Amino acid sequence: MITAILWGRLGNNMFQYALARSVAERTGYNFWINAEGWRGNELFECDFGVKDGEVQQIFNDRQNQPFMPEVFDVTDFTEFRGFFQTDKYFNREDVKKWFKIKHNQEAEDFLKQYPRDEYCYINVRGGDQKTFILTLPQEYYDRAVSLMRCVKPDMKFVVITDETDFAKGYFPDFPVYSNSKETDFCVLHYTKYVISAISTFCWWAAYLQDDNVVVAPHSWFNYNVRKGNFAPQDINTSKFIWI
């Protein structure tokens, strides 16, 4: 049995789930996740496997979360602890099947108001990330907007955030919305153009879509401090445009 401790919020949970299930399928061992800590119950239809024994070995993530191919060499009844934030651990086609998104009427209605082919959805994260190190500067969003206008000259923009007043400071002239977690994930997933904040929530919403264009902050957590060195080390999926 391969399992993982679910720590953090939804985006973190998805990396932990994806790692454990990928390792289980690669090694042929059973897969199980304790769903009590799962943050995606209202959003996904997921299989959590079956518990068939007790944990006998702990595998801890490293501090900067580098890709560790040795995760696929673990013995049965291993529990993973950490965040493991890189798509090098799993196949994107697999996780698209594992994270089956439930129908969300509010998101469907929102996308009719702001059609996916006409609008770029900008994610601004406030809350716990309003610090000097983690708050993205206006310069990032300005460059991202300019890049999206190069992709589509008549691009329009709408902002999705967890804190509307904070987001309006960046974009006083764009419509700004804060919906339920489930609705915001769905609209960021189904739209065609996305400008991401430093957010695993937005990372996953955009990553699971096939035909989108995604701009994300280069170096992720290190955007403001050590540009060029990603933290986590291997979160820089080739699917995104990093600026």
C-alpha positions in Angstrom: 0.0 0.0 0.0 1.3 3.4 -1.0 -0.1 6.5 0.7 0.6 10.1 1.4 -0.2 12.5 4.2 -2.5 15.3 3.0 -1.0 18.6 4.2 -2.0 22.2 3.3 -4.8 23.2 1.0 -6.3 22.0 -2.2 -3.3 22.5 -4.6 -0.9 20.8 -2.1 -3.3 17.9 -1.6 -3.5 17.3 -5.4 0.3 17.0 -5.6 0.4 14.6 -2.7 -2.5 12.5 -4.1 -0.9 12.4 -7.6 2.5 11.3 -6.2 1.1 8.5 -4.2 -1.2 7.2 -6.9 1.5 7.4 -9.5 4.0 5.5 -7.4 1.4 2.9 -6.6 0.5 2.3 -10.3 4.2 2.3 -11.4 5.2 -0.2 -8.7 2.1 -2.3 -8.7 1.4 -1.8 -5.1 -2.0 -0.9 -3.7 -3.0 2.8 -3.4 -4.8 4.5 -0.5 -5.4 8.0 0.7 -7.1 9.0 3.9 -9.8 11.2 2.6 -10.5 12.9 5.9 -7.9 15.6 5.0 -9.0 16.0 1.4 -9.9 19.5 0.4 -11.5 18.7 -3.0 -14.7 16.8 -2.0 -17.0 19.4 -3.6 -14.9 19.8 -6.7 -13.7 16.3 -7.8 -14.9 12.7 -8.0 -11.9 10.8 -6.8 -11.0 7.2 -6.0 -9.1 7.1 -2.7 -8.2 3.4 -3.0 -8.4 0.8 -0.2 -6.4 0.5 3.0 -4.9 -3.0 3.2 -2.3 -2.7 5.9 -0.2 -0.3 8.1 2.5 2.0 7.1 6.0 0.5 7.6 8.2 3.1 6.0 8.2 7.0 5.7 9.6 8.8 2.7 10.1 12.5 3.3 10.3 15.2 0.7 13.5 17.4 0.6 13.5 21.0 1.6 13.4 22.5 -1.9 11.3 19.7 -3.4 13.7 18.5 -6.2 12.4 15.6 -8.3 13.6 12.4 -6.7 13.3 9.4 -9.0 14.0 7.1 -6.0 10.3 7.5 -5.0 9.6 4.8 -7.5 12.0 2.4 -5.7 10.1 2.4 -2.4 8.9 -0.8 -0.7 5.3 -1.7 -0.1 3.5 0.2 2.7 5.4 3.4 2.3 3.9 6.7 3.3 5.0 10.0 1.6 5.3 13.1 3.7 5.9 16.5 2.1 4.6 18.5 -0.9 6.4 17.0 -3.9 5.4 19.8 -6.2 6.5 18.8 -9.7 4.8 17.1 -12.6 7.8 14.9 -13.1 6.2 12.4 -10.7 3.1 11.7 -12.9 1.7 11.6 -16.3 -0.7 14.5 -17.2 -3.1 12.3 -19.0 -3.4 10.2 -15.8 -4.1 13.0 -13.5 -6.7 14.4 -15.8 -8.6 11.1 -15.3 -7.9 11.0 -11.5 -9.2 14.5 -10.9 -12.6 14.4 -12.6 -14.2 17.8 -12.1 -17.9 17.8 -11.1 -20.3 19.9 -13.0 -20.5 23.5 -11.6 -23.4 25.6 -12.9 -22.1 28.8 -11.4 -18.8 28.4 -13.4 -20.8 27.6 -16.5 -22.8 30.8 -16.2 -19.7 32.8 -15.4 -18.0 31.6 -18.6 -21.0 32.6 -20.6 -20.6 36.1 -19.2 -16.8 36.1 -19.8 -16.3 33.7 -22.8 -13.1 31.6 -22.7 -12.0 32.6 -26.2 -12.4 36.3 -25.5 -11.1 36.8 -22.0 -7.9 36.2 -20.2 -8.5 35.2 -16.6 -6.0 36.8 -14.2 -5.5 35.1 -10.8 -4.5 37.4 -8.0 -3.8 35.7 -4.6 -4.1 37.8 -1.4 -4.7 36.4 2.0 -1.7 34.5 3.4 0.6 35.6 0.5 0.5 39.3 1.2 4.1 39.6 2.2 7.1 41.2 0.5 8.5 37.9 -0.6 5.3 36.3 -2.0 3.3 39.3 -3.3 3.8 39.6 -7.0 4.7 43.1 -8.2 2.7 45.2 -10.5 5.5 44.7 -13.0 4.8 41.0 -13.3 1.1 41.5 -14.1 1.8 44.3 -16.5 4.3 42.2 -18.5 1.9 39.2 -18.4 -1.0 41.4 -19.7 1.2 42.7 -22.5 2.3 39.2 -23.5 -1.4 38.1 -23.6 -2.2 41.0 -25.9 0.6 39.9 -28.2 -1.1 36.5 -28.3 -4.5 38.1 -29.0 -4.5 41.8 -29.7 -8.2 42.3 -28.8 -7.9 40.3 -25.5 -10.2 41.3 -22.7 -9.4 40.6 -19.0 -11.3 39.5 -15.9 -9.7 38.9 -12.5 -10.3 35.9 -10.2 -9.1 36.4 -6.6 -9.6 35.4 -3.0 -9.5 39.1 -2.0 -11.2 41.6 -4.2 -10.0 44.8 -2.6 -6.4 43.6 -2.9 -6.8 42.6 -6.5 -8.5 45.9 -7.5 -5.3 47.6 -6.4 -3.6 45.9 -9.4 -6.5 46.2 -11.8 -8.9 49.1 -11.1 -10.2 49.0 -14.6 -10.9 45.2 -14.9 -13.8 43.3 -13.5 -12.8 41.5 -10.3 -14.5 38.5 -8.8 -14.2 36.2 -5.8 -16.5 33.2 -6.1 -16.6 29.9 -4.2 -13.4 27.9 -4.3 -15.0 25.3 -6.6 -16.3 27.9 -9.0 -13.0 29.8 -9.2 -11.1 26.5 -9.9 -13.5 25.6 -12.7 -13.4 29.0 -14.5 -9.6 29.0 -14.2 -9.6 25.5 -15.6 -12.0 25.9 -18.5 -10.8 29.2 -19.8 -8.3 29.4 -22.7 -6.0 32.2 -21.4 -4.7 32.3 -17.8 -2.2 34.6 -15.9 -1.3 32.8 -12.8 -0.4 34.0 -9.3 2.0 32.0 -7.1 -0.7 29.5 -6.4 -0.8 25.7 -6.6 -4.6 26.1 -6.8 -4.2 28.0 -10.1 -1.3 25.8 -11.2 -3.5 22.7 -11.1 -6.6 24.4 -12.6 -4.6 25.5 -15.6 -2.4 22.4 -15.8 -5.4 20.0 -16.3 -6.7 21.9 -19.4 -5.4 20.9 -22.8 -5.8 23.9 -25.1 -4.9 26.9 -22.9 -2.1 29.5 -22.8 -0.8 30.0 -19.3 1.6 32.7 -18.1 3.2 32.1 -14.7 5.8 33.9 -12.5 9.4 32.7 -13.2 11.1 31.2 -10.2 7.7 30.9 -8.3 8.4 31.5 -4.6 11.7 33.1 -5.5 10.3 35.6 -7.9 11.2 38.6 -5.6 14.4 37.2 -4.1 16.4 34.8 -6.2 15.1 35.2 -9.8 16.3 32.2 -11.8 16.2 29.6 -9.1 12.8 28.0 -8.9 11.3 27.2 -5.5 10.0 24.5 -5.4 12.9 23.4 -7.6 11.0 21.5 -10.2 7.5 23.1 -10.3 8.3 24.7 -13.6 6.2 22.6 -15.9 7.0 23.0 -19.6 3.3 23.6 -20.2 3.4 27.2 -18.9 5.1 30.3 -20.2 7.4 31.6 -17.4 8.2 35.3 -17.2 
